[in-house]
Amino acid sequence: MALSGEFSPEREVERISQFLKDFIEKNGFKGATIGISGGIDSAVVAAILSRVLPKDRIRALVLPERDSHPDSVKDAKMVCEKYGLECQVRPITPILKKLGIYKLQPPAAFVPYTVKAKYAMAKWQEHGQDAVYERDIAMEGSEDFLKGIAYYRAKHRVRMCVLYMEAEMRGYTVVGTTNKTEWMTGFYVKWGDDATDVEPLLHLYKTQVFELGKFLQVPERILKKPPSPDLVPGVTDEFALGMKYEEIDRILMKLEKGQSLDDEDSEKVERVKRLVELAEKRNMRMVSLLQS
């Protein structure tokens, strides 16, 4: 779904490619490190990086853990193979165990993924499905709820530690994959997936990232799979946000441009406004982004 008739995936890819090239050269980085999740955002960034740098100067890491979807590693490897990147799989489960992260939730080491997903969904609904994410951003809720927040956020933060270690040993930059929709609604982990050197997608809505994915010929499986943070079994982005990305992006763009929202569902408009308000309270530090 195109949000603007003026949006050109081809021009945008060229623009981001030049932005990354200039950033890397200006700061003297020898290459780039990126975490490949098997999702659309990291696939798009990987595809663009492969146009900017020689393949042997791109460090592509896959960092699964105990609760990752069984297909995540396979999809991440597919992305790396598509763009000719060497893929290193580095499970972070041992690190999370050492930190005692898994002790925050009931034992599930040998529990099938489908069972863990049902449990996670039940817990989510128990806390009130429509309000869970808002309480997540606001850091409100019971002790049990806050333990759940700490449980999944730690995973992203450990991943960033691994990415920076690998990058700094080589003089590489860490390239992020957060998009504008995630940033504006707070759908990211502070000091986790936002802790990077450069964010080439931060000016693009999620639906625009999908357009770039189509242009860059990201594997069809990646384009069709429901976007997910892959932190809580069974929970997808749109389930957590309570809306489809097309709806969220349309409302966000109208808010940004000061356009009328009379033709939008009033409850969804208020929900998006509330998420933006909560997100703004913690989006207090500057990050690198490609100006629109």
MARMIRO-239325 format. One line per field, with one value per residue (C-alpha): x, z, y; residue number from 1; residue in one letter. Coordinates in nm, 3 decimals. Example, Ala and Ser with C-alpha at 12.3 -4.5 7.8 and 13.67 -1.06 7.14 Angstrom:
2
xx 1.230,1.367
zz 0.780,0.714
yy -0.450,-0.106
num 1,2
residuo a,s
This chain:
292
xx 0.000,0.154,0.096,0.198,0.183,0.523,0.697,0.941,1.110,1.383,1.473,1.449,1.690,1.938,1.895,1.949,2.243,2.418,2.333,2.492,2.794,2.857,2.805,3.048,3.316,3.282,3.319,3.599,3.421,3.574,3.243,2.901,2.742,2.371,2.144,1.930,1.599,1.422,1.183,1.121,1.315,1.649,1.603,1.564,1.865,2.074,1.976,2.076,2.403,2.493,2.476,2.691,2.973,3.169,3.003,3.308,3.277,2.924,2.893,2.547,2.458,2.155,2.094,1.810,1.716,1.499,1.169,1.245,1.008,1.137,1.147,1.335,1.685,1.581,1.429,1.734,1.963,1.740,1.789,2.167,2.183,1.966,2.207,2.529,2.615,2.800,2.560,2.676,2.420,2.501,2.232,2.207,2.022,2.333,2.382,2.017,2.038,2.346,2.165,1.868,1.627,1.438,1.373,1.135,0.883,0.766,1.015,0.983,1.316,1.168,0.816,0.704,0.680,0.306,0.243,0.455,0.265,-0.072,0.052,0.187,-0.136,-0.342,-0.125,-0.153,-0.532,-0.536,-0.371,-0.619,-0.521,-0.601,-0.423,-0.114,0.107,0.011,0.102,0.421,0.535,0.421,0.591,0.271,0.114,0.145,0.474,0.399,0.338,0.660,0.857,0.722,0.845,1.193,1.190,1.150,1.340,1.656,1.671,1.710,1.966,2.180,2.162,2.291,2.583,2.680,2.644,2.863,3.129,3.149,3.149,3.409,3.655,3.658,3.611,3.261,2.946,2.628,2.338,1.986,1.655,1.393,1.131,0.924,0.606,0.791,0.964,0.648,0.444,0.724,0.731,1.097,1.311,1.499,1.873,1.790,1.706,1.733,2.093,2.278,2.512,2.285,1.917,1.857,1.483,1.381,1.218,1.002,0.667,0.637,0.422,0.687,0.952,0.740,0.742,1.120,1.121,0.925,1.155,1.464,1.313,1.313,1.206,0.829,0.814,0.955,0.713,0.411,0.494,0.325,0.578,0.682,0.941,1.003,1.043,0.719,0.602,0.300,0.273,0.291,0.337,-0.022,-0.158,0.048,-0.042,-0.408,-0.428,-0.304,0.002,-0.195,-0.435,-0.163,0.047,-0.249,-0.346,0.014,0.063,-0.259,-0.156,0.185,0.038,-0.245,-0.508,-0.866,-0.928,-1.306,-1.313,-1.110,-1.238,-1.238,-1.130,-0.832,-0.735,-0.737,-0.534,-0.268,-0.259,-0.215,0.072,0.243,0.204,0.352,0.636,0.730,0.791,1.079,1.209,1.432,1.775,1.900,1.975,2.110,1.843,1.800,1.609,1.297
zz 0.000,-0.108,0.133,-0.115,-0.493,-0.483,-0.304,-0.534,-0.399,-0.661,-0.570,-0.200,-0.229,-0.411,-0.147,0.147,-0.027,-0.069,0.291,0.425,0.198,0.311,0.678,0.667,0.478,0.687,1.014,0.894,0.948,0.774,0.728,0.881,1.127,1.118,1.302,1.064,1.221,0.925,0.911,0.648,0.807,0.848,0.504,0.341,0.524,0.434,0.069,0.064,0.249,-0.014,-0.269,-0.061,0.066,-0.058,0.078,0.286,0.479,0.600,0.923,0.923,1.256,1.340,1.716,1.807,2.158,2.327,2.247,1.885,1.621,1.472,1.125,1.222,1.161,0.834,0.711,0.818,0.631,0.325,0.336,0.367,0.080,-0.136,-0.100,-0.090,0.274,0.500,0.778,1.129,1.369,1.731,1.982,2.284,2.500,2.712,2.792,2.887,3.111,3.288,3.348,3.496,3.237,3.182,3.556,3.525,3.355,3.415,3.304,2.930,2.808,2.650,2.588,2.220,2.059,1.997,2.366,2.465,2.213,2.360,2.709,2.603,2.426,2.728,2.958,2.720,2.719,3.095,3.135,2.890,2.525,2.411,2.705,2.737,2.495,2.634,2.985,2.842,2.709,3.024,3.250,3.446,3.580,3.835,3.947,3.722,3.426,3.481,3.503,3.159,3.025,3.171,3.031,2.667,2.668,2.798,2.482,2.251,2.481,2.485,2.106,2.080,2.312,2.080,1.767,1.913,2.029,1.679,1.518,1.743,1.700,1.328,1.324,1.180,1.234,1.380,1.142,1.285,1.134,1.322,1.103,1.152,1.256,1.532,1.645,1.655,1.840,2.073,1.926,1.998,2.299,2.441,2.465,2.258,1.888,1.897,2.028,1.697,1.510,1.216,1.133,0.756,0.779,1.057,0.812,0.648,0.761,0.786,0.473,0.281,0.401,0.248,-0.081,-0.071,0.003,-0.313,-0.521,-0.373,-0.441,-0.078,-0.069,-0.099,0.225,0.413,0.242,0.333,0.691,0.969,1.115,1.465,1.722,1.784,2.156,2.294,2.134,1.909,1.948,1.619,1.573,1.471,1.758,2.006,1.849,1.814,1.455,1.106,0.984,0.693,0.942,1.176,0.896,0.733,1.062,1.145,0.807,0.842,1.190,1.061,0.773,0.976,0.755,0.854,1.040,1.011,0.783,1.028,1.311,1.612,1.858,1.641,1.601,1.977,2.026,1.780,1.940,2.281,2.160,2.001,2.321,2.532,2.284,2.277,2.650,2.607,2.262,2.433,2.288,1.941,1.688,1.336,1.069,0.705,0.690,0.475
yy 0.000,0.331,0.616,0.879,0.894,1.068,0.782,0.605,0.289,0.316,0.675,0.594,0.301,0.526,0.795,0.559,0.392,0.727,0.821,0.502,0.531,0.889,0.798,0.508,0.701,1.018,0.827,0.601,0.269,-0.030,-0.210,-0.272,-0.513,-0.594,-0.831,-1.037,-1.142,-1.297,-1.000,-0.733,-0.446,-0.625,-0.784,-0.442,-0.297,-0.602,-0.566,-0.199,-0.261,-0.521,-0.238,-0.005,-0.228,-0.529,-0.842,-0.936,-0.608,-0.681,-0.881,-1.044,-1.203,-1.415,-1.411,-1.651,-1.756,-2.016,-1.844,-1.752,-1.885,-2.213,-2.054,-1.737,-1.874,-2.036,-1.710,-1.510,-1.749,-1.711,-1.334,-1.367,-1.614,-1.388,-1.095,-1.294,-1.231,-1.470,-1.563,-1.641,-1.790,-1.706,-1.823,-1.592,-1.846,-1.925,-1.555,-1.510,-1.816,-1.678,-1.350,-1.536,-1.395,-1.719,-1.748,-1.452,-1.681,-2.042,-2.313,-2.375,-2.510,-2.821,-2.693,-2.693,-2.348,-2.386,-2.447,-2.147,-1.933,-2.034,-1.955,-1.614,-1.522,-1.626,-1.413,-1.120,-1.140,-1.187,-0.848,-0.690,-0.725,-0.370,-0.207,-0.428,-0.239,0.101,-0.016,-0.161,0.179,0.360,0.100,0.048,-0.269,-0.546,-0.703,-1.001,-0.770,-0.574,-0.899,-0.985,-0.650,-0.705,-1.059,-0.965,-0.637,-0.804,-1.013,-0.713,-0.555,-0.868,-0.882,-0.527,-0.611,-0.895,-0.677,-0.402,-0.648,-0.795,-0.450,-0.291,-0.578,-0.494,-0.118,-0.164,0.040,-0.110,-0.047,-0.040,-0.148,0.057,0.223,0.540,0.360,0.177,0.494,0.707,0.444,0.336,-0.014,-0.076,-0.160,0.138,0.063,-0.247,-0.230,0.151,0.139,0.169,0.404,0.475,0.419,0.412,0.333,0.572,0.814,0.544,0.405,0.028,0.009,0.202,-0.044,-0.321,-0.127,-0.113,-0.486,-0.556,-0.337,-0.504,-0.848,-0.958,-1.326,-1.365,-1.558,-1.256,-1.018,-1.232,-1.335,-1.135,-0.889,-0.991,-0.877,-1.251,-1.186,-1.331,-1.660,-1.611,-1.234,-1.041,-0.666,-0.604,-0.815,-0.612,-0.279,-0.375,-0.249,-0.324,-0.136,0.010,0.171,0.293,0.443,0.613,0.778,0.871,1.035,1.235,1.347,1.447,1.646,1.795,1.634,1.557,1.232,1.245,0.940,0.729,0.511,0.746,0.474,0.381,0.746,0.794,0.476,0.593,0.938,0.779,0.558,0.858,1.057,0.780,0.721,1.089,1.081,0.840,0.946,1.200,1.127,1.199,0.924,0.936,0.935,1.017,1.345,1.340
num 1,2,3,4,5,6,7,8,9,10,11,12,13,14,15,16,17,18,19,20,21,22,23,24,25,26,27,28,29,30,31,32,33,34,35,36,37,38,39,40,41,42,43,44,45,46,47,48,49,50,51,52,53,54,55,56,57,58,59,60,61,62,63,64,65,66,67,68,69,70,71,72,73,74,75,76,77,78,79,80,81,82,83,84,85,86,87,88,89,90,91,92,93,94,95,96,97,98,99,100,101,102,103,104,105,106,107,108,109,110,111,112,113,114,115,116,117,118,119,120,121,122,123,124,125,126,127,128,129,130,131,132,133,134,135,136,137,138,139,140,141,142,143,144,145,146,147,148,149,150,151,152,153,154,155,156,157,158,159,160,161,162,163,164,165,166,167,168,169,170,171,172,173,174,175,176,177,178,179,180,181,182,183,184,185,186,187,188,189,190,191,192,193,194,195,196,197,198,199,200,201,202,203,204,205,206,207,208,209,210,211,212,213,214,215,216,217,218,219,220,221,222,223,224,225,226,227,228,229,230,231,232,233,234,235,236,237,238,239,240,241,242,243,244,245,246,247,248,249,250,251,252,253,254,255,256,257,258,259,260,261,262,263,264,265,266,267,268,269,270,271,272,273,274,275,276,277,278,279,280,281,282,283,284,285,286,287,288,289,290,291,292
residuo m,a,l,s,g,e,f,s,p,e,r,e,v,e,r,i,s,q,f,l,k,d,f,i,e,k,n,g,f,k,g,a,t,i,g,i,s,g,g,i,d,s,a,v,v,a,a,i,l,s,r,v,l,p,k,d,r,i,r,a,l,v,l,p,e,r,d,s,h,p,d,s,v,k,d,a,k,m,v,c,e,k,y,g,l,e,c,q,v,r,p,i,t,p,i,l,k,k,l,g,i,y,k,l,q,p,p,a,a,f,v,p,y,t,v,k,a,k,y,a,m,a,k,w,q,e,h,g,q,d,a,v,y,e,r,d,i,a,m,e,g,s,e,d,f,l,k,g,i,a,y,y,r,a,k,h,r,v,r,m,c,v,l,y,m,e,a,e,m,r,g,y,t,v,v,g,t,t,n,k,t,e,w,m,t,g,f,y,v,k,w,g,d,d,a,t,d,v,e,p,l,l,h,l,y,k,t,q,v,f,e,l,g,k,f,l,q,v,p,e,r,i,l,k,k,p,p,s,p,d,l,v,p,g,v,t,d,e,f,a,l,g,m,k,y,e,e,i,d,r,i,l,m,k,l,e,k,g,q,s,l,d,d,e,d,s,e,k,v,e,r,v,k,r,l,v,e,l,a,e,k,r,n,m,r,m,v,s,l,l,q,s
